[in-house]
Amino acid sequence: MAMRHILTLNAGSSSIKFALFAQDGELTEVLRGQIEGLGSATPKLEAKLQDGLVDEPVSAAEAADHEAALGRVLQLLRRSMGQMPVDAVGHRIVHGGLAFTGPVAIENDVLDRLEALVPLAPLHQPHNLAGVRAAHRAFSDALQVGCFDTAFHRSHPWVNDTYALPRAFYDDGVRRYGFHGLSYEYVISRLKEIAPEQEKGGVVVMHLGNGASMCAVRDGRSIGSSMGFTALDGLPMGTRCGQLDPGVVLYLLQEKGMTAEAVTDLLYNHSGLKGLSGLSQDMRELEAAGTQAAQQAVDYFVDRIRRELGAMAAVLSGLDAIVFCGGIGEHAWRIRARVCRDFDWLGVALHDDRNRAGETLISSDESRARVFVIKTDEEMMIARHTAQLLDARGNH
């Protein structure tokens, strides 16, 4: 196989992650970085190159929105890569709807079909597609590949995929899609390497970060997710509400006179940890704040995770392993300890020193269910999918 290069773009709600991989048989990471703090007064660009770290100043104007920030990322890539050609660009796209159940080349009418899904993921889909357009302009000869967060969950049984609405709505696409699928797919691939016996059993994966969800996995296949039709459902998140009685939305519309746009803004941007605490969506700040509101926000976050863990164990008819991933899952040892406390009836027992140290295996030797911390890598998962599509199209 001739050497080829794959760029990945992961445009989130407040950041853009990017990575470049060289492939000569195996995929090798060349550089990786992110711009965070989009739309803020103090955005930041960090990148890890083969010859060291890059920490460059970024003006507020350069990161005013995703289009501007992508331009800044592409400047760095061009400077670092020189004339190195990019064979393909893999994109994380949050929502694939019913039609897109695996990686797909973004050409012809695909972008238009993905635009139609924006109302189902308004916090992410527009930014994902902005990355596609920018990459089309910057790398016009490269294959553009869409990799979908919803695809991993298309194996759900019908009962875990539907709502109790008239069947016509399900047939029209109103169903539980689930999200964070690229993260779950990567984490399960790693679990298969380090604990194949557990990977074949019942596993609950917790992707805990600014976006948070949980997934029930058996034999490597998703059979249940805490997220549903949109990325609002399930666990409370940085700024998103999580599970909510739909009657609350009706009340806000009918009795409070809020517009649909105002309710959307409330539920996506001003709720969750930020709304509950009145302070921040950053778990590190909340744990350090010492205020009652901050503590209550963390308490609610933990309680909802614990409730969902019990539900996921029921979906799986037992539990063989728990995996923590995502920014909070990978770094907040206190949260992990609180989530797993008093779950001995599920066979869960943490090893305190291993948990504090953030080791890969953090359960005690006596724990029947093993508990892991696995650093997720959506970029590597995107690169793998993109490479497979290149192979399928004969780009060797």
C-alpha positions in Angstrom: 0.0 0.0 0.0 1.3 3.4 -0.9 1.6 5.9 1.9 -1.6 7.9 2.3 -2.8 10.6 4.7 -6.2 10.9 6.5 -7.4 14.1 8.3 -10.1 13.9 10.8 -12.4 16.8 11.9 -14.6 16.6 15.0 -16.5 19.9 15.2 -18.3 20.0 18.5 -20.5 22.6 20.2 -17.7 24.7 21.6 -14.5 23.1 20.1 -13.0 21.6 17.1 -10.7 18.6 17.4 -8.5 17.5 14.5 -6.0 14.9 13.8 -3.8 13.8 10.9 -2.9 10.1 10.4 -0.4 8.5 8.0 -1.2 5.1 6.7 1.3 2.6 5.4 -0.5 -0.6 6.5 -1.2 0.7 10.1 -2.6 4.1 10.9 0.0 6.3 12.6 -0.8 9.6 14.2 1.1 12.6 12.8 -0.5 15.4 14.7 -3.5 16.1 16.9 -5.0 19.2 18.4 -8.0 21.3 19.2 -9.3 24.8 19.3 -11.5 25.3 22.4 -13.5 28.2 23.7 -15.2 29.0 20.4 -17.2 32.2 20.7 -15.5 33.2 23.9 -13.1 36.0 24.6 -10.2 33.6 25.3 -10.1 30.8 22.7 -7.1 28.5 22.7 -5.3 26.4 20.1 -3.3 23.4 21.2 -1.7 20.8 19.1 0.7 17.9 19.5 3.1 17.5 16.6 5.8 15.0 16.0 8.4 17.6 16.9 6.7 18.9 20.0 3.7 20.8 21.4 2.1 23.9 19.8 0.3 26.4 22.0 -0.6 29.3 19.8 -2.5 32.5 20.5 -5.9 32.7 18.8 -7.8 35.9 18.6 -11.5 36.1 19.5 -12.2 36.9 15.8 -10.3 33.8 14.6 -12.5 31.6 16.8 -15.7 33.6 16.7 -17.6 30.7 15.2 -16.8 27.2 13.7 -16.2 28.5 10.2 -13.5 31.0 11.4 -12.0 28.4 13.7 -11.7 25.8 11.0 -9.9 28.4 8.9 -7.4 28.7 11.7 -7.0 24.9 12.0 -6.4 24.6 8.3 -3.6 27.3 8.5 -1.8 25.1 11.1 -2.2 22.0 9.0 -0.9 23.6 5.9 2.1 25.0 7.8 2.8 21.6 9.4 2.2 19.4 6.4 3.8 21.5 3.7 2.9 19.8 0.4 1.8 16.6 1.9 -1.4 15.5 0.1 -4.5 14.6 2.1 -6.2 11.6 0.6 -9.4 11.7 2.6 -11.0 13.8 5.4 -13.1 11.9 7.9 -15.8 13.9 9.7 -17.7 13.2 12.9 -21.4 13.8 12.1 -23.7 13.5 15.1 -26.9 12.5 13.3 -27.3 10.0 10.5 -31.0 9.5 10.8 -32.5 6.3 9.4 -30.6 6.4 6.1 -27.0 6.5 7.2 -26.1 3.4 9.2 -22.4 3.4 8.4 -19.6 5.6 7.0 -20.5 7.2 3.7 -18.7 9.3 1.1 -20.2 12.9 1.3 -20.9 13.6 -2.3 -23.9 14.3 -4.6 -27.0 14.9 -2.5 -25.6 13.5 0.8 -24.9 17.0 2.3 -28.4 18.1 1.6 -29.9 15.0 3.2 -27.7 15.6 6.3 -28.9 19.3 6.4 -32.4 18.0 6.8 -31.4 16.4 10.1 -30.2 19.6 11.7 -33.5 20.0 13.7 -32.7 16.7 15.4 -29.2 17.8 16.5 -29.2 21.7 16.4 -26.3 22.0 18.8 -23.9 19.8 16.7 -25.1 19.0 13.2 -24.6 22.6 11.8 -21.1 22.7 13.1 -20.3 19.2 11.8 -21.5 20.2 8.3 -19.6 23.5 8.5 -16.5 21.3 8.8 -17.4 19.3 5.7 -17.9 22.5 3.7 -14.6 24.0 4.8 -12.7 20.7 4.1 -14.3 20.5 0.6 -12.9 24.0 -0.1 -9.5 23.3 1.4 -9.0 19.7 0.1 -11.0 19.6 -3.1 -9.4 16.4 -4.4 -9.8 14.5 -1.1 -12.5 12.0 -0.4 -14.9 13.4 2.3 -16.3 10.7 4.6 -19.1 11.1 7.1 -18.9 8.9 10.2 -22.1 9.0 12.4 -22.6 9.0 16.1 -26.0 7.3 15.6 -24.8 4.4 13.5 -23.5 2.3 16.4 -27.0 2.2 17.9 -28.9 0.9 14.9 -28.7 -2.6 16.4 -31.2 -1.7 19.2 -34.1 -4.1 19.7 -37.4 -2.5 18.8 -38.5 -2.0 22.4 -35.4 0.1 23.0 -35.8 2.0 19.8 -39.4 3.3 20.0 -41.6 5.7 21.9 -45.2 5.0 23.0 -46.6 7.1 20.2 -48.8 6.1 17.3 -46.8 3.8 15.1 -46.9 6.2 12.2 -44.4 8.5 14.0 -41.9 5.6 14.4 -42.3 4.8 10.7 -41.6 8.5 10.0 -38.3 8.4 12.0 -39.4 9.5 15.5 -37.4 6.9 17.5 -34.5 6.6 19.8 -31.3 7.1 17.8 -28.7 7.2 20.6 -25.5 9.2 20.2 -21.7 9.2 21.1 -21.5 6.0 19.0 -18.0 6.7 17.7 -16.8 6.9 21.2 -18.6 3.7 22.2 -17.3 1.9 19.2 -13.7 2.8 20.0 -14.0 2.0 23.7 -15.5 -1.4 22.9 -12.7 -2.1 20.5 -10.2 -1.4 23.2 -12.1 -3.5 25.8 -12.0 -6.4 23.4 -8.2 -6.1 23.4 -7.7 -5.8 27.1 -10.7 -7.9 28.5 -12.2 -10.0 25.7 -14.2 -12.1 28.2 -16.0 -9.0 29.6 -16.4 -7.5 26.1 -18.6 -10.5 25.1 -20.8 -10.1 28.1 -23.0 -7.2 29.4 -21.1 -3.9 29.5 -22.3 -0.5 30.5 -20.2 2.3 29.0 -20.4 5.8 30.4 -19.4 8.6 28.2 -19.3 11.5 30.7 -18.2 14.9 29.5 -19.9 18.2 28.5 -22.1 15.8 26.6 -23.0 12.7 28.6 -24.7 9.4 27.9 -24.6 5.7 28.8 -24.8 2.7 26.6 -25.7 -1.0 27.2 -23.6 -3.2 25.1 -23.7 -7.0 24.7 -21.2 -8.9 22.6 -19.9 -5.6 21.1 -23.4 -4.4 20.0 -25.4 -1.5 21.4 -28.8 -2.7 22.8 -29.8 0.4 24.8 -28.8 4.0 25.1 -29.7 6.8 27.6 -30.0 9.3 24.7 -33.0 9.2 22.4 -34.5 11.1 19.5 -32.1 14.0 20.1 -29.0 14.6 22.2 -31.1 16.2 25.0 -32.4 13.0 26.6 -31.0 10.9 29.4 -28.3 12.2 31.7 -27.9 15.9 32.6 -24.9 17.4 30.7 -22.8 20.5 30.8 -25.6 22.8 29.5 -28.3 20.3 28.4 -31.2 19.2 30.7 -31.2 15.4 30.1 -34.4 13.5 31.0 -37.4 15.8 31.2 -41.1 15.4 31.5 -42.5 16.5 28.2 -45.2 18.2 30.1 -42.6 20.8 31.2 -42.1 21.8 27.6 -45.9 22.1 27.1 -46.1 24.2 30.3 -43.3 26.6 29.1 -45.0 27.0 25.8 -48.6 27.3 26.9 -48.4 28.9 30.4 -45.1 30.8 30.3 -45.6 32.0 26.7 -42.1 31.0 25.7 -41.4 30.5 22.0 -40.1 27.2 20.6 -36.8 29.0 19.9 -36.5 30.2 23.5 -37.3 26.7 24.9 -34.7 25.2 22.6 -32.1 27.7 23.8 -33.1 27.0 27.4 -32.8 23.2 27.2 -29.7 23.0 25.1 -27.6 26.0 26.3 -28.7 27.0 29.8 -29.6 23.9 31.7 -27.7 20.9 33.0 -24.8 21.4 35.3 -24.6 25.1 34.3 -28.2 25.8 35.0 -28.4 23.8 38.2 -25.3 25.4 39.7 -25.7 28.9 38.4 -22.0 28.8 38.0 -20.3 26.6 35.4 -20.6 23.5 33.2 -17.0 22.5 34.1 -17.0 19.6 36.7 -13.6 20.8 38.0 -15.0 24.2 38.8 -18.0 22.7 40.5 -16.1 20.3 42.6 -13.8 23.2 43.8 -16.6 25.8 44.2 -17.8 24.8 47.7 -21.3 26.3 47.1 -24.5 24.6 47.9 -25.8 25.0 44.4 -22.6 23.6 42.9 -22.8 20.6 45.2 -26.4 20.0 44.4 -25.7 20.1 40.7 -23.0 17.4 41.1 -25.3 15.4 43.4 -28.0 15.4 40.7 -25.5 14.4 38.0 -24.3 11.4 40.0 -27.9 10.4 41.0 -29.1 10.3 37.4 -26.0 8.2 36.4 -26.8 5.7 39.2 -30.4 5.4 38.2 -29.4 4.8 34.6 -26.8 2.2 35.6 -29.6 0.2 37.4 -31.7 0.5 34.3 -28.9 -0.6 31.9 -28.2 -3.6 34.1 -31.8 -4.6 33.7 -31.6 -4.2 29.9 -28.6 -6.4 29.9 -30.0 -9.0 32.4 -26.8 -8.6 34.4 -23.5 -6.8 34.4 -20.0 -8.0 33.6 -18.2 -4.7 33.2 -18.5 -0.9 33.5 -16.3 1.4 31.4 -15.8 5.1 32.2 -14.7 7.4 29.3 -15.0 11.1 28.3 -13.5 14.0 30.1 -15.3 13.5 33.4 -15.3 9.7 33.2 -11.5 9.6 32.6 -10.4 12.3 35.1 -12.9 12.8 37.9 -12.1 10.0 40.3 -14.5 11.3 42.9 -17.4 11.0 40.5 -16.4 7.5 39.6 -16.3 6.6 43.3 -19.7 8.1 44.0 -21.3 6.4 41.0 -20.1 3.0 42.0 -20.7 3.3 45.7 -23.2 0.7 47.2 -23.5 -1.2 44.0 -22.2 -4.4 45.6 -25.6 -6.0 44.8 -24.5 -5.7 41.1 -21.1 -7.1 41.9 -19.3 -3.8 41.7 -16.5 -2.9 44.1 -13.9 -0.3 43.4 -10.2 -0.4 44.5 -9.7 3.1 46.0 -6.0 3.5 45.1 -6.5 2.3 41.5 -9.4 4.6 41.1 -7.6 7.7 42.5 -4.6 6.9 40.2 -6.9 6.5 37.2 -5.6 3.1 36.3 -7.1 1.2 33.4 -8.7 -1.4 35.8 -10.1 0.3 38.9 -12.2 -2.4 40.4 -11.0 -4.5 43.3 -9.8 -8.1 42.9 -13.0 -9.2 44.6 -15.3 -7.3 42.3 -17.4 -9.7 40.2 -18.1 -6.9 37.6 -14.9 -5.4 36.4 -14.6 -1.6 36.2 -12.4 0.1 33.6 -11.3 3.6 32.7 -10.5 3.8 29.0 -9.5 6.9 27.2 -11.8 7.3 24.2 -10.4 8.2 20.8 -13.1 9.3 18.3 -10.5 10.6 15.9 -8.9 7.1 15.6 -12.3 5.6 15.1 -13.1 8.1 12.3 -9.7 7.5 10.7 -10.3 3.7 10.7 -13.7 4.1 9.1 -12.3 6.5 6.5 -9.4 4.2 5.7 -11.9 1.3 5.2 -14.0 3.4 2.8 -10.8 4.3 0.9 -10.0 0.6 0.6 -13.5 -0.2 -0.6 -13.3 2.4 -3.3 -9.9 1.0 -4.5 -7.7 3.8 -3.1 -4.8 1.7 -2.1 
